[in-house]
Amino acid sequence: MRNMRVTEKAANQPNLVTKYFREVRGELKKVTWPTPDESRRLTIIVIIISLAFAVFLWIWDWAFSSMVQLLIERIAG
């Protein structure tokens, strides 16, 4: 008898996976998507900032590597 009640209860509940995807779909409809021009502009900004940061880090890495190399040469030499 107990198994029958559990089976009936499970049959009355909506499928959780289906419910999840239905809710995701509803939330995605609320999103304000950027226009192609906005996407292009923001992508260019991200690329430029990433390149600038990479150059900045490369310069600092080169400077510190050079200082460490000079320090090692003076100590060892």
C-alpha positions as CSV (number, residue, x, y, z in Angstrom):
1,M,0.0,0.0,0.0
2,R,2.8,2.4,0.9
3,N,4.5,1.9,-2.5
4,M,1.3,2.7,-4.3
5,R,1.1,6.1,-2.5
6,V,4.7,6.9,-3.3
7,T,4.1,6.1,-7.0
8,E,1.0,8.2,-7.1
9,K,2.8,11.1,-5.4
10,A,5.6,10.9,-7.9
11,A,3.2,10.8,-10.8
12,N,1.5,14.0,-9.7
13,Q,4.8,16.0,-9.5
14,P,6.1,17.7,-12.6
15,N,9.4,16.4,-14.1
16,L,12.1,18.5,-12.4
17,V,14.3,18.6,-15.5
18,T,11.4,19.8,-17.7
19,K,10.5,22.4,-15.0
20,Y,14.1,23.6,-14.9
21,F,14.4,24.1,-18.7
22,R,11.0,25.8,-18.8
23,E,12.1,28.3,-16.1
24,V,15.5,28.9,-17.9
25,R,13.6,29.6,-21.1
26,G,11.4,32.1,-19.3
27,E,14.4,33.9,-17.7
28,L,16.2,34.1,-21.1
29,K,13.1,35.8,-22.6
30,K,13.6,38.6,-20.0
31,V,17.2,39.3,-20.9
32,T,18.0,42.4,-22.8
33,W,20.4,41.2,-25.5
34,P,23.0,43.6,-27.0
35,T,22.7,44.6,-30.6
36,P,25.3,43.4,-33.1
37,D,27.0,46.8,-33.0
38,E,27.2,46.8,-29.2
39,S,28.6,43.3,-29.2
40,R,31.2,44.3,-31.8
41,R,32.2,47.4,-29.9
42,L,32.5,45.7,-26.6
43,T,34.5,42.8,-28.1
44,I,37.0,45.3,-29.5
45,I,37.2,47.1,-26.1
46,V,37.9,43.7,-24.4
47,I,40.6,42.8,-26.9
48,I,42.3,46.2,-26.6
49,I,42.3,46.1,-22.8
50,S,43.6,42.5,-22.8
51,L,46.4,43.4,-25.2
52,A,47.3,46.5,-23.1
53,F,47.4,44.5,-19.9
54,A,49.5,41.8,-21.6
55,V,52.0,44.4,-22.8
56,F,52.1,45.9,-19.3
57,L,52.8,42.5,-17.7
58,W,55.4,41.7,-20.3
59,I,57.3,45.0,-19.6
60,W,57.2,44.3,-15.8
61,D,58.3,40.7,-16.4
62,W,61.2,41.8,-18.6
63,A,62.3,44.4,-16.1
64,F,62.2,42.1,-13.1
65,S,63.9,39.3,-15.1
66,S,66.7,41.7,-16.1
67,M,67.2,42.9,-12.5
68,V,67.3,39.3,-11.2
69,Q,69.8,38.3,-14.0
70,L,72.0,41.3,-13.1
71,L,71.9,40.5,-9.5
72,I,72.8,36.8,-10.1
73,E,75.7,37.8,-12.4
74,R,77.1,40.2,-9.7
75,I,76.8,37.7,-6.9
76,A,78.2,34.8,-9.0
77,G,80.8,36.9,-10.8
